[in-house]
Each structure stands twice: as C-alpha cells, then as structure tokens.
C-alpha cells in the first residue's frame, strides 16, 4: 500500500480521467460499490485463488469463548475487503436489476485489496478499471469490450499492445481431443496456466507427477513440441492450425467471427494456452500483452454463471479489466500541467491580504496558483515547482500590484 507525491497523484488522476472519458464515450455508465462485502460472498468459490488473499474484517464484540470455538479464521470474520470488482458487481446487479436497463454496461474504477507478497507491479492495494456488459448473450458484448478497451489504450498513448484471446470451451475441446477426461479438465488447466512460468517441460512433468492419464499427457507433450509459438494470427485457418485435429470447428468459426467483427485496427492474437485462472469464466477469455511488461496489463472474459449465484436465474455477462498500476507506469502523461499553472514567490514582509488578492485575480483569469515563500536557496523550490507542473513564476514584494506582476519561465532564480 503506497503513498503518492503530488506529481504522481496528478499523473494518476490524469490517466484515470482519460480512461473514464473513453469508456463513457463507448456507452458505459459508472457505478460505485462499497469497499467491503459479506465474507461469505467473498468466499463463495467465485474468486479463485484470490479468495485466499482476501483481507477479513473481524466481527464486532468477539469474546475469548468465540476465539476458542473458532475452527477457521473465517469463523471470526463477517466482512472482508473486496479483492476484485466482479464479485461486487454481481451482487450489485442482483440487488438493483429492476432499476437497470435490459443490457447494462457498467464502469467501475476503484481500489481493491489483496494480501499479496509485494513486488514490482504487484501491490496489496491497487486500482482496477473494469467495464462489464450484463444481459447480452451474443458476441456483441465481447466485441464492445475489446474495442472499448483498445480505444482506451490508444487514448492513453500506449502503443504496441496486443490482445491475446482464447475460449474456455475451445480449451476444453482441445483437452478432450488429447484424451483428458472431462472430470480432470479443471486440474489440467491449473497446470497449463503455469506454461509461461515453467515451460512445456515443467507442465508435462507436473501433469505426470499429479497422475493424469499417461496417454493424454503424452499427446499434450507431442502437441506442445509441435507448436512453434503459443500465439498465432487471428483467422479461422490460423486458429485451426494452432489446435489439434478434432477440436470443435463451430467454436473455431465463432472465435474467428468475433475477430472479424472487432476489425483490423486491433491486434488480436489467438493463444490456445491462455487460461485466465478465475474459475468463473465460461466462454471467451482475453488478456492485454505489451513487450515492456512481463505480466498482462489486463484481462477478462465471459462469465455467464456468476450472477445467477446471487439472483437465482442465469444472466449472461462479460467483462474486461485494465490493470491500472501496470499501465500508468508505461504511459507518459503530463498530469501536472492542467491549464496555466503559476507560482507567486513572495517576500516575508508581504501582507497575507495582498497575497490572497493577487491569487484571487489570477484564479479568476483561469490560472492555477501556488504561493511560495521566497527561500534563501531557490533551486530546490524551483525543482519542486517544475515537478508539480508549474511553468511560470513571479516575485511578489510588499509593493507589488496585479498590474506590476512580471512572470518568467521557471528558471534558476524567481
């Protein structure tokens, strides 16, 4: 969990403003949910491994008897900090469905919390930027999510991004074709999800160690050995060529049609081994890749079964989440320079009333104004002003009036 200096905060807010405007232009409406949810909801099996990283909030009024009777830490918690924005959205929709349109396009931009082991690009408190479409069963939802996200990356000035795409149904068809029993698919997928970290040899070794059918593991090993790259161009022919013979051709055609709808302006790459670790995905899945980032910059997919867990009836849903913390480190935005930003560097004997009057006049003219007492050594102050986006300074003495203010660029002396 981090502090942000003024220049960092300004840059982050500028980036968030770009993201908000882009998503709004694509027809998404922003909502807000509480930072805490019921503990039982956060640990309902919808959050995958993230449930293990949830911060719990202890029940009020616990006694020594309560502590002694608890068999699990969760027995002592009734609330928890949200670890993502998808579970709160599912609860939100179930609570407010009657007040929402038949197809609801939602934006959520907010902090979430996970008890991670802190490292570069991975924090215990971080911002997620989610867009979701609830109520659209067809591929239009995925097309809108992908195009809105790609447009947002462009608006941020982030070049070189590609979107890796797969379908959990295609992944299941591939595993069946290779000989894995349906009941083993979830376990096999957990290991395949480690491909980027442990390589093909490590995946095969782990599957053998875990006791999966030897013939199926052999078939997967042969398939992995024949794949030149885990990513291929996005067309029906290229997708089919990247998969074993016998995989469902209708699913291949569906995925290729989605790519055609998105259009050539977005760099889509088919990845037959893209898994997305969250267990609630039911169809198309996607991730943002960038050559300057070791991990993905965001991801999402279709999760048709989640909202029904809260509502009692199935509702189609799909979403895409931008990993804000990683993206903001890659983009260059002049967040501090919001319009005309100036500083009045004043002598110690200048009356406060005179300073406030000068400041008010400049603000009325549209400037952003800072007051800085003149130091003996101005260099550190000027460096801080530059970092804060201030471009012009003026010296104020006891006799200075608004008519006699003289501004100069931020330089060695004010």
URBELGI-V825325 format. One line per field, one symbol per residue. ss: DSSP state (A for helix, B for strand, O for the rest). phi: phi as a letter, one per 20 degrees, with the letter a starting at -180 (. if undefined). Layout:
ss: ???
phi: ???
This chain:
ss: OOOOOAAAAAAAAAAAAAAAAAAAAOOOBBOOOOOBBBAAAAOOOOOAAAAAAOOBBBOOOOOAAAAAAOOOAAAABBBBBOOOOAAAAAAAAAAAAAAOOOOBBBBBBBBBBOOOOOBOOBOOBBBBBBBBBBOOOOOAAAAAAAAAAAAAAAAOOOOOOBBBBBBAAAAAAAAAAAOOOAAAAAAAAAAAOOAAAAAAAAAAAAAAAOOOOAAAAAAAAAAAAAOOOOBBOOOAAAAAAOOOOOOOAAAAAAAAAAAAAAOOOOOBBBBOOOOOOOOOOOOBBBBBBOOOOOOOOBBBBBOOOAAAAAAOOOOOBBBBBBBAAAAAOOOOOOOOOOOBBBBBBBOOOOOAAAAAAAAAAAAAOOBBBBBBBOOOOOAAAAAAAAAOOOOBBBBBOOOOOAAAOOBBBOOOOO
phi: .cecfgfffffffffffffffffffenedecccffdcggfffdeneelffffdfeedfffmfdfffffefdbgffeddcbffdbdffffffgfffcgfedfgdddddccafccbefefagnccecbedcdcccdodeefgffffffffffffffffnednfcdebbcfffffffffffoefgfeggfffgfffegfedmffffffffffenfgffffffffffffeefbfccfdbgfffffecffofgffffffffffffffnffdeecfcfdfdlfffefcbfcbbedbfecfdfeqarrecfeffgfeenbfcfbbbcdeegfffffeddceffedmedccdedffeffgffffffffffffeoedcddcffefdfggfffffffenfdccceddfdfdffdfcecgfbfcf
